[in-house]
Amino acid sequence: MRMDGKFKEHAIETVLLSTSAVTVVILFLICIFLFGEGAALFNEISFFDFLSGKFWYPTSEPPQFGLLPLFLGTLIVTVGAICISVPLGVASAIFISEIASAKVAGMLKPFIEILAGVPSVVYGFFGLVVIIPNLQKLLNLPTGQTALAGSIMLGIMALPTIISISEDAISAVPSFIKEGSLALGATRWQTIHRVTVPAALSGISAAVMLGIGRAIGETMTVMMVTGNTAIIPGFPDGFLAPVRTMTATIALEMGEVPQGSDHYHALFVIGAMLFVITLLINLIAESIKRRYMFKVGS
């Protein structure tokens, strides 16, 4: 009987190890394919020229492949989304965890989880029908398809991730820490501001970084609401102008590009850049989580 239990345990460990190994191999093969296809572009142009190029005209003669307008378009939309989602997300997490009653918190959590499961194309339709016309009318713009519209939609889409992870981190703070603060004469708001939130900083920081990763990697919504104009945006007026993001460029052009052309390889380079950016964001989030992890008794 004991040998049978050991055999089952060994079989389970083998299956789990095999699954993990297959995942790593698949990721490795994706990296080889992505970077291999992209590297062929640099037989024609230099890597520095691609990074610093100010124009994205892949069908002109000669074609111009400049990442700068696409990167800055992605950056300005992402920065706007962060400015919207982080304050609202952290404040909502604090409210659910520390202020709301158990009944209210129990109603809000499923709603937030539903928001996380809504398809991005639905957010895009909402942006087209509601956000864009109102922005155009309110700000008297020639078009409502702007970086600001993209920032608003991405901010909304990043909220569930930031709220859920931040709320879990805040709820995980031991109760005796809060009780000790209150016993020393701190008010409820002082305890939240100076004790609870700093103690949950690692989880909140990780939530913010993952929210940024969600914003950078989104495709369908930004393709529908940002106008898709590959120009270098100004600051801050660039928020009120059409832009094009890196993800939208791949989605718009990959279906029509001749396979094996420079344009084809340039799109793979953009994909590789997005892969590297997302990897760095996840590494930073993990580093922050480990560095500032709250340890009971420390």
C-alpha positions as CSV (number, residue, x, y, z in Angstrom):
1,M,0.0,0.0,0.0
2,R,2.8,2.3,0.9
3,M,4.7,1.5,-2.3
4,D,1.5,2.2,-4.3
5,G,1.3,5.6,-2.7
6,K,4.9,6.4,-3.5
7,F,4.4,5.3,-7.1
8,K,1.4,7.7,-7.5
9,E,3.3,10.5,-6.0
10,H,6.3,9.9,-8.3
11,A,3.9,9.7,-11.3
12,I,2.3,13.1,-10.3
13,E,5.7,14.7,-9.9
14,T,6.8,13.3,-13.3
15,V,3.7,14.7,-15.0
16,L,4.1,18.1,-13.4
17,L,7.8,18.3,-14.4
18,S,7.0,17.2,-17.9
19,T,4.3,19.8,-18.3
20,S,6.7,22.5,-17.0
21,A,9.4,21.4,-19.3
22,V,7.1,21.4,-22.4
23,T,6.1,25.0,-21.5
24,V,9.7,26.1,-21.3
25,V,10.5,24.4,-24.6
26,I,7.5,26.0,-26.3
27,L,8.5,29.4,-25.1
28,F,12.1,28.8,-26.2
29,L,11.0,27.8,-29.7
30,I,8.8,30.9,-29.9
31,C,11.8,33.1,-29.0
32,I,13.9,31.4,-31.7
33,F,11.2,31.9,-34.3
34,L,10.5,35.5,-33.3
35,F,14.0,36.7,-33.1
36,G,15.2,34.6,-36.1
37,E,12.6,36.1,-38.4
38,G,13.3,39.6,-37.1
39,A,17.0,39.4,-37.4
40,A,16.8,39.1,-41.2
41,L,15.8,42.8,-41.5
42,F,19.2,43.9,-40.3
43,N,20.8,42.5,-43.4
44,E,19.3,45.6,-45.1
45,I,19.2,48.3,-42.5
46,S,21.1,48.9,-39.2
47,F,19.5,48.2,-35.9
48,F,20.2,51.8,-34.8
49,D,18.5,53.2,-37.9
50,F,15.5,51.0,-37.1
51,L,15.3,52.2,-33.5
52,S,15.8,55.9,-34.2
53,G,13.9,56.1,-37.5
54,K,11.2,58.9,-37.4
55,F,9.0,57.5,-40.2
56,W,7.1,54.3,-40.7
57,Y,6.4,54.1,-44.5
58,P,6.8,50.4,-45.3
59,T,5.3,50.6,-48.8
60,S,7.2,53.7,-50.0
61,E,10.2,53.6,-52.4
62,P,12.5,53.1,-50.7
63,P,10.6,51.8,-47.7
64,Q,11.3,53.5,-44.3
65,F,11.1,51.4,-41.2
66,G,11.3,53.7,-38.2
67,L,10.3,52.3,-34.8
68,L,10.2,55.7,-33.0
69,P,6.7,56.9,-33.9
70,L,5.2,53.5,-33.0
71,F,7.2,53.3,-29.7
72,L,6.3,56.8,-28.7
73,G,2.6,56.2,-29.6
74,T,2.7,53.1,-27.4
75,L,4.4,55.0,-24.6
76,I,2.0,58.0,-24.5
77,V,-1.1,55.7,-24.5
78,T,0.4,53.6,-21.8
79,V,1.4,56.5,-19.6
80,G,-2.1,57.9,-19.9
81,A,-3.5,54.5,-19.0
82,I,-1.3,54.3,-15.9
83,C,-2.3,57.8,-14.7
84,I,-5.9,56.7,-14.9
85,S,-5.8,53.1,-13.7
86,V,-3.3,53.2,-10.8
87,P,-5.0,55.8,-8.6
88,L,-8.4,54.4,-9.2
89,G,-7.3,50.8,-8.9
90,V,-5.3,51.2,-5.6
91,A,-8.1,53.4,-4.1
92,S,-10.7,50.8,-5.1
93,A,-8.6,48.0,-3.6
94,I,-8.3,50.0,-0.3
95,F,-12.0,50.6,-0.2
96,I,-12.9,46.9,-0.8
97,S,-10.4,45.6,1.7
98,E,-10.5,48.1,4.5
99,I,-13.6,50.3,4.3
100,A,-16.5,48.4,2.6
101,S,-18.7,46.0,4.5
102,A,-18.4,42.3,3.8
103,K,-21.7,42.5,1.9
104,V,-20.6,45.3,-0.4
105,A,-17.1,43.8,-0.9
106,G,-18.8,40.5,-1.8
107,M,-20.8,42.3,-4.5
108,L,-17.9,44.2,-5.9
109,K,-15.4,41.4,-6.3
110,P,-17.5,39.3,-8.8
111,F,-18.2,42.5,-10.8
112,I,-14.4,43.2,-11.1
113,E,-13.8,39.6,-12.1
114,I,-16.4,40.0,-14.9
115,L,-14.7,43.1,-16.1
116,A,-11.4,41.1,-16.5
117,G,-13.2,38.6,-18.7
118,V,-14.8,41.0,-21.1
119,P,-13.3,40.6,-24.6
120,S,-11.2,43.5,-25.8
121,V,-13.3,44.0,-28.9
122,V,-16.2,44.8,-26.6
123,Y,-14.2,47.5,-24.9
124,G,-13.3,48.7,-28.4
125,F,-16.9,49.0,-29.4
126,F,-17.7,50.8,-26.2
127,G,-14.9,53.3,-26.9
128,L,-16.1,53.9,-30.5
129,V,-19.7,54.4,-29.5
130,V,-19.4,56.2,-26.2
131,I,-15.9,57.5,-25.5
132,I,-14.9,58.9,-28.9
133,P,-18.0,60.9,-29.7
134,N,-18.0,62.5,-26.2
135,L,-14.3,63.3,-26.3
136,Q,-14.7,64.9,-29.7
137,K,-17.7,67.0,-28.6
138,L,-16.3,67.9,-25.1
139,L,-12.8,68.9,-26.3
140,N,-13.9,70.2,-29.7
141,L,-11.6,67.9,-31.6
142,P,-11.6,67.1,-35.3
143,T,-11.6,63.4,-34.4
144,G,-12.2,61.6,-31.1
145,Q,-9.8,58.7,-32.1
146,T,-6.9,60.0,-30.1
147,A,-4.2,58.8,-27.7
148,L,-6.5,60.0,-24.9
149,A,-9.3,57.7,-26.0
150,G,-6.8,54.8,-26.0
151,S,-5.5,55.7,-22.6
152,I,-9.0,55.8,-21.1
153,M,-9.9,52.4,-22.6
154,L,-6.6,50.8,-21.5
155,G,-7.0,52.3,-18.1
156,I,-10.4,50.7,-17.7
157,M,-9.0,47.4,-19.0
158,A,-6.1,47.4,-16.5
159,L,-8.3,48.2,-13.5
160,P,-9.4,44.6,-12.8
161,T,-5.8,43.4,-12.6
162,I,-4.6,46.2,-10.4
163,I,-7.7,46.0,-8.1
164,S,-7.6,42.2,-7.6
165,I,-3.9,41.9,-6.9
166,S,-3.7,45.0,-4.8
167,E,-6.8,43.9,-2.8
168,D,-5.2,40.5,-2.1
169,A,-2.0,42.2,-1.0
170,I,-3.8,44.6,1.4
171,S,-6.0,41.8,2.8
172,A,-2.9,39.7,3.5
173,V,-1.5,42.3,5.9
174,P,-1.7,40.7,9.4
175,S,-4.5,42.1,11.5
176,F,-2.3,42.5,14.6
177,I,-0.2,45.1,12.6
178,K,-3.3,47.2,12.1
179,E,-4.6,46.7,15.6
180,G,-1.2,47.8,17.0
181,S,-1.4,51.0,15.1
182,L,-4.9,51.7,16.3
183,A,-3.9,50.9,19.9
184,L,-1.1,53.5,19.7
185,G,-3.7,56.1,18.9
186,A,-3.6,56.3,15.1
187,T,-6.9,56.9,13.3
188,R,-8.3,54.5,10.8
189,W,-7.1,56.6,7.9
190,Q,-3.6,57.1,9.4
191,T,-3.4,53.3,9.8
192,I,-4.4,52.7,6.2
193,H,-2.0,55.4,4.9
194,R,1.1,54.7,7.0
195,V,0.8,51.1,8.0
196,T,-1.5,48.9,5.8
197,V,-0.5,50.3,2.4
198,P,3.3,50.3,3.0
199,A,3.1,46.8,4.4
200,A,1.3,45.7,1.1
201,L,3.6,47.7,-1.1
202,S,5.2,44.7,-2.8
203,G,1.8,43.3,-3.9
204,I,0.6,46.7,-5.0
205,S,3.8,47.4,-7.0
206,A,3.5,44.0,-8.7
207,A,-0.2,44.8,-9.5
208,V,0.8,48.1,-11.1
209,M,3.6,46.5,-13.2
210,L,1.2,43.8,-14.4
211,G,-1.4,46.4,-15.2
212,I,1.3,48.2,-17.3
213,G,2.1,45.0,-19.1
214,R,-1.6,44.5,-19.9
215,A,-1.8,48.1,-21.3
216,I,1.3,47.6,-23.5
217,G,0.2,44.3,-24.9
218,E,-3.4,45.2,-25.8
219,T,-4.1,45.2,-29.5
220,M,-7.8,45.2,-30.6
221,T,-9.0,48.1,-28.4
222,V,-6.2,50.5,-29.3
223,M,-6.5,49.6,-32.9
224,M,-10.2,50.7,-32.8
225,V,-9.9,53.9,-30.8
226,T,-6.5,55.6,-31.4
227,G,-6.7,56.6,-35.0
228,N,-3.7,54.5,-36.2
229,T,-1.6,57.4,-37.5
230,A,2.1,56.6,-37.5
231,I,3.5,60.0,-36.5
232,I,5.7,61.1,-33.6
233,P,3.3,62.5,-31.0
234,G,4.0,65.7,-29.1
235,F,3.7,66.1,-25.4
236,P,1.2,66.9,-23.9
237,D,-0.7,67.8,-27.0
238,G,-0.1,64.3,-28.4
239,F,-2.8,63.0,-26.1
240,L,-5.3,64.8,-28.3
241,A,-3.9,63.6,-31.6
242,P,-4.2,60.2,-33.4
243,V,-1.3,57.8,-32.8
244,R,-0.4,54.2,-33.7
245,T,0.9,51.6,-31.2
246,M,3.3,48.8,-31.9
247,T,0.6,46.1,-31.3
248,A,-1.9,47.8,-33.6
249,T,0.8,48.0,-36.4
250,I,1.4,44.2,-36.3
251,A,-2.4,43.5,-36.3
252,L,-3.1,45.9,-39.2
253,E,-0.2,45.0,-41.5
254,M,0.7,41.4,-40.9
255,G,-2.3,40.0,-42.9
256,E,-1.3,41.8,-46.1
257,V,2.5,41.8,-46.0
258,P,4.4,39.6,-48.5
259,Q,6.1,36.8,-46.6
260,G,9.9,37.1,-46.5
261,S,9.9,40.8,-47.4
262,D,11.7,43.5,-45.4
263,H,8.3,44.7,-44.2
264,Y,7.5,41.2,-43.0
265,H,10.7,40.9,-41.0
266,A,10.2,44.5,-39.6
267,L,6.9,43.4,-38.1
268,F,8.7,40.5,-36.4
269,V,11.2,42.9,-35.0
270,I,8.4,45.0,-33.5
271,G,7.0,41.7,-32.0
272,A,10.4,40.9,-30.5
273,M,10.6,44.4,-29.0
274,L,7.2,43.9,-27.4
275,F,8.4,40.5,-26.1
276,V,11.5,42.1,-24.5
277,I,9.5,45.0,-23.0
278,T,6.9,42.7,-21.5
279,L,9.7,40.4,-20.1
280,L,11.4,43.4,-18.5
281,I,8.2,44.6,-16.9
282,N,7.6,41.1,-15.4
283,L,11.1,40.9,-14.1
284,I,10.8,44.3,-12.5
285,A,7.5,43.3,-10.9
286,E,9.1,40.2,-9.5
287,S,12.1,42.1,-8.3
288,I,9.9,44.7,-6.5
289,K,7.9,41.9,-5.0
290,R,10.9,40.2,-3.6
291,R,12.7,43.3,-2.4
292,Y,9.8,44.9,-0.6
293,M,8.0,41.7,0.5
294,F,6.6,42.2,4.0
295,K,7.8,39.7,6.5
296,V,5.9,39.2,9.7
297,G,8.2,39.8,12.6
298,S,10.8,41.6,10.7
